[in-house]
Amino acid sequence: MNVAALAVMESNWREAGFTSPNTTVYPWLWLWDSCFHGLIWHHLGRADRALVELASVFEDQGSTGFVPHMRYVDAPEEAADFWGRSGTSAITQPPMFGHAVAELVRAGVDVGPLADQASLAIRHLFDRPPTPSGLVPIFHPWESGCDDSPRWDSGRFFDASRWHHDKGRFVEGLRFDADGAPIANATFTVGSVGFNALVAFNASELVSIGVGELSPDRDRLVAAIADRYDDEAGTWVDDSHLLGAAVRTLDAHLALLVADPEVVDRRAPDLVDTEVFGAPFGPAGVAQTEAARRDDQYWRGPSWPQLSYLMWLACSRSGRAEAEQIASSLRAGAISSGFSEYWNPETGAGLGACPQSWAGLSAIVG
């Protein structure tokens, strides 16, 4: 796996200091992609590139900590009309830099200013006006990382037949502070459990290496996430008065990263249960019982390597036996799909861009 992962990473590396997810489809820098790339580079023995890539993530960090989810390196006007600004996007993405920085520190790598930059970015998210249940809001589906998730299929955010149009409309609804960071959205505001779990987890990772004063807010957020758990529904429920009944999607199970052990014991088996998320090349992105599941459709059921990695991480850190089965399915999916962006969880057929750099996470799990 290491040889194949290194070949993909090398082919997608850009001398500007980051790894394109895919040089044709996704030539720019994406926040959580680059954080995963940092983990992969470190695993492959290139801590130097991991540090350069993570530094690139923070290159356009605002003074209050906001980190844009995209940087249009070397082409600042590429999407300026869409975002209303040059050089970057106007929204963020799951803050996986906390985990990436902590892994480097635990390995004895001098990360320089990266730890403080990561802490400031987490602090910025904690400072967003909370949802009624105390979650950190997201102001665009893209901020969750799970762009077209059926969790947004309430019909009260958008007309499903005009989904691509409405993604642009959500950008138009953004409101910003004086630093240019999004602070509200009249058309889309949701307390995404999956996003919040990653905020809390990445805060915990920074706390574990002694960075920042994040523990009190982290603890409050973990408690708020726990309150969103619905045992009868078998999932965690996002916070928005515009959402209907929760669709069981894998990203909600990111709460396993910060959940109480008894909840982990109840929900971790879902990840390998073929009647829920389990599949030969899974876990799948949507539960088998959901009418919305489509195994070949973007965010409607395929297996995603970054989510599989995070589920493996949650299970391995909890000492769960599911960890090895998830690792095995991730490795199988990466190989079968040719290191694709995502793949069919039942057949392993590659979907999306190929090769995609974050499929190299399959090398980390063994």
MOCOR-V233259 format. One record per residue. N is the residue number from 1. RES is the residue in three letters. SS is DSSP state (hx for helix, st for strand, lp for the rest). Layout:
n->(N | N)
res->(RES | RES)
ss->(SS | SS)
//
This chain:
n->(1 | 2 | 3 | 4 | 5 | 6 | 7 | 8 | 9 | 10 | 11 | 12 | 13 | 14 | 15 | 16 | 17 | 18 | 19 | 20 | 21 | 22 | 23 | 24 | 25 | 26 | 27 | 28 | 29 | 30 | 31 | 32 | 33 | 34 | 35 | 36 | 37 | 38 | 39 | 40 | 41 | 42 | 43 | 44 | 45 | 46 | 47 | 48 | 49 | 50 | 51 | 52 | 53 | 54 | 55 | 56 | 57 | 58 | 59 | 60 | 61 | 62 | 63 | 64 | 65 | 66 | 67 | 68 | 69 | 70 | 71 | 72 | 73 | 74 | 75 | 76 | 77 | 78 | 79 | 80 | 81 | 82 | 83 | 84 | 85 | 86 | 87 | 88 | 89 | 90 | 91 | 92 | 93 | 94 | 95 | 96 | 97 | 98 | 99 | 100 | 101 | 102 | 103 | 104 | 105 | 106 | 107 | 108 | 109 | 110 | 111 | 112 | 113 | 114 | 115 | 116 | 117 | 118 | 119 | 120 | 121 | 122 | 123 | 124 | 125 | 126 | 127 | 128 | 129 | 130 | 131 | 132 | 133 | 134 | 135 | 136 | 137 | 138 | 139 | 140 | 141 | 142 | 143 | 144 | 145 | 146 | 147 | 148 | 149 | 150 | 151 | 152 | 153 | 154 | 155 | 156 | 157 | 158 | 159 | 160 | 161 | 162 | 163 | 164 | 165 | 166 | 167 | 168 | 169 | 170 | 171 | 172 | 173 | 174 | 175 | 176 | 177 | 178 | 179 | 180 | 181 | 182 | 183 | 184 | 185 | 186 | 187 | 188 | 189 | 190 | 191 | 192 | 193 | 194 | 195 | 196 | 197 | 198 | 199 | 200 | 201 | 202 | 203 | 204 | 205 | 206 | 207 | 208 | 209 | 210 | 211 | 212 | 213 | 214 | 215 | 216 | 217 | 218 | 219 | 220 | 221 | 222 | 223 | 224 | 225 | 226 | 227 | 228 | 229 | 230 | 231 | 232 | 233 | 234 | 235 | 236 | 237 | 238 | 239 | 240 | 241 | 242 | 243 | 244 | 245 | 246 | 247 | 248 | 249 | 250 | 251 | 252 | 253 | 254 | 255 | 256 | 257 | 258 | 259 | 260 | 261 | 262 | 263 | 264 | 265 | 266 | 267 | 268 | 269 | 270 | 271 | 272 | 273 | 274 | 275 | 276 | 277 | 278 | 279 | 280 | 281 | 282 | 283 | 284 | 285 | 286 | 287 | 288 | 289 | 290 | 291 | 292 | 293 | 294 | 295 | 296 | 297 | 298 | 299 | 300 | 301 | 302 | 303 | 304 | 305 | 306 | 307 | 308 | 309 | 310 | 311 | 312 | 313 | 314 | 315 | 316 | 317 | 318 | 319 | 320 | 321 | 322 | 323 | 324 | 325 | 326 | 327 | 328 | 329 | 330 | 331 | 332 | 333 | 334 | 335 | 336 | 337 | 338 | 339 | 340 | 341 | 342 | 343 | 344 | 345 | 346 | 347 | 348 | 349 | 350 | 351 | 352 | 353 | 354 | 355 | 356 | 357 | 358 | 359 | 360 | 361 | 362 | 363 | 364 | 365 | 366)
res->(MET | ASN | VAL | ALA | ALA | LEU | ALA | VAL | MET | GLU | SER | ASN | TRP | ARG | GLU | ALA | GLY | PHE | THR | SER | PRO | ASN | THR | THR | VAL | TYR | PRO | TRP | LEU | TRP | LEU | TRP | ASP | SER | CYS | PHE | HIS | GLY | LEU | ILE | TRP | HIS | HIS | LEU | GLY | ARG | ALA | ASP | ARG | ALA | LEU | VAL | GLU | LEU | ALA | SER | VAL | PHE | GLU | ASP | GLN | GLY | SER | THR | GLY | PHE | VAL | PRO | HIS | MET | ARG | TYR | VAL | ASP | ALA | PRO | GLU | GLU | ALA | ALA | ASP | PHE | TRP | GLY | ARG | SER | GLY | THR | SER | ALA | ILE | THR | GLN | PRO | PRO | MET | PHE | GLY | HIS | ALA | VAL | ALA | GLU | LEU | VAL | ARG | ALA | GLY | VAL | ASP | VAL | GLY | PRO | LEU | ALA | ASP | GLN | ALA | SER | LEU | ALA | ILE | ARG | HIS | LEU | PHE | ASP | ARG | PRO | PRO | THR | PRO | SER | GLY | LEU | VAL | PRO | ILE | PHE | HIS | PRO | TRP | GLU | SER | GLY | CYS | ASP | ASP | SER | PRO | ARG | TRP | ASP | SER | GLY | ARG | PHE | PHE | ASP | ALA | SER | ARG | TRP | HIS | HIS | ASP | LYS | GLY | ARG | PHE | VAL | GLU | GLY | LEU | ARG | PHE | ASP | ALA | ASP | GLY | ALA | PRO | ILE | ALA | ASN | ALA | THR | PHE | THR | VAL | GLY | SER | VAL | GLY | PHE | ASN | ALA | LEU | VAL | ALA | PHE | ASN | ALA | SER | GLU | LEU | VAL | SER | ILE | GLY | VAL | GLY | GLU | LEU | SER | PRO | ASP | ARG | ASP | ARG | LEU | VAL | ALA | ALA | ILE | ALA | ASP | ARG | TYR | ASP | ASP | GLU | ALA | GLY | THR | TRP | VAL | ASP | ASP | SER | HIS | LEU | LEU | GLY | ALA | ALA | VAL | ARG | THR | LEU | ASP | ALA | HIS | LEU | ALA | LEU | LEU | VAL | ALA | ASP | PRO | GLU | VAL | VAL | ASP | ARG | ARG | ALA | PRO | ASP | LEU | VAL | ASP | THR | GLU | VAL | PHE | GLY | ALA | PRO | PHE | GLY | PRO | ALA | GLY | VAL | ALA | GLN | THR | GLU | ALA | ALA | ARG | ARG | ASP | ASP | GLN | TYR | TRP | ARG | GLY | PRO | SER | TRP | PRO | GLN | LEU | SER | TYR | LEU | MET | TRP | LEU | ALA | CYS | SER | ARG | SER | GLY | ARG | ALA | GLU | ALA | GLU | GLN | ILE | ALA | SER | SER | LEU | ARG | ALA | GLY | ALA | ILE | SER | SER | GLY | PHE | SER | GLU | TYR | TRP | ASN | PRO | GLU | THR | GLY | ALA | GLY | LEU | GLY | ALA | CYS | PRO | GLN | SER | TRP | ALA | GLY | LEU | SER | ALA | ILE | VAL | GLY)
ss->(lp | hx | hx | hx | hx | hx | hx | hx | hx | hx | hx | hx | st | st | lp | lp | lp | st | st | lp | lp | st | lp | lp | lp | st | lp | lp | st | st | hx | hx | hx | hx | hx | hx | hx | hx | hx | hx | hx | hx | hx | lp | lp | lp | hx | hx | hx | hx | hx | hx | hx | hx | hx | hx | hx | lp | lp | lp | lp | lp | lp | lp | lp | lp | lp | lp | lp | st | st | lp | lp | lp | lp | lp | lp | lp | lp | hx | hx | hx | hx | lp | lp | lp | lp | st | lp | lp | lp | lp | lp | lp | lp | lp | hx | hx | hx | hx | hx | hx | hx | hx | hx | hx | lp | lp | lp | lp | lp | lp | lp | hx | hx | hx | hx | hx | hx | hx | hx | hx | hx | hx | hx | hx | lp | lp | lp | lp | lp | lp | lp | lp | lp | lp | lp | st | lp | lp | hx | hx | hx | hx | lp | lp | lp | lp | lp | hx | hx | hx | lp | lp | lp | lp | lp | lp | lp | hx | hx | hx | hx | hx | hx | hx | hx | hx | hx | hx | hx | hx | lp | st | st | st | lp | lp | lp | lp | lp | st | st | st | st | lp | lp | lp | lp | st | st | lp | hx | hx | hx | hx | hx | hx | hx | hx | hx | hx | hx | hx | hx | hx | hx | hx | lp | lp | lp | lp | lp | lp | hx | hx | hx | hx | hx | hx | hx | hx | hx | hx | hx | hx | hx | lp | st | st | lp | lp | lp | lp | st | st | lp | lp | st | lp | lp | lp | lp | lp | lp | lp | lp | lp | st | hx | hx | hx | hx | hx | hx | hx | hx | lp | lp | lp | hx | hx | hx | hx | hx | hx | hx | hx | hx | hx | hx | lp | lp | lp | lp | lp | lp | lp | lp | lp | lp | lp | lp | lp | lp | st | lp | lp | lp | lp | lp | lp | lp | lp | lp | lp | lp | lp | lp | lp | lp | lp | st | st | hx | hx | hx | hx | hx | hx | hx | hx | hx | hx | hx | hx | hx | lp | lp | lp | lp | hx | hx | hx | hx | hx | hx | hx | hx | hx | hx | hx | hx | hx | hx | hx | hx | lp | lp | st | st | st | st | lp | lp | lp | lp | lp | lp | st | st | st | st | st | lp | lp | hx | hx | hx | hx | hx | hx | hx | hx | lp | lp)
//
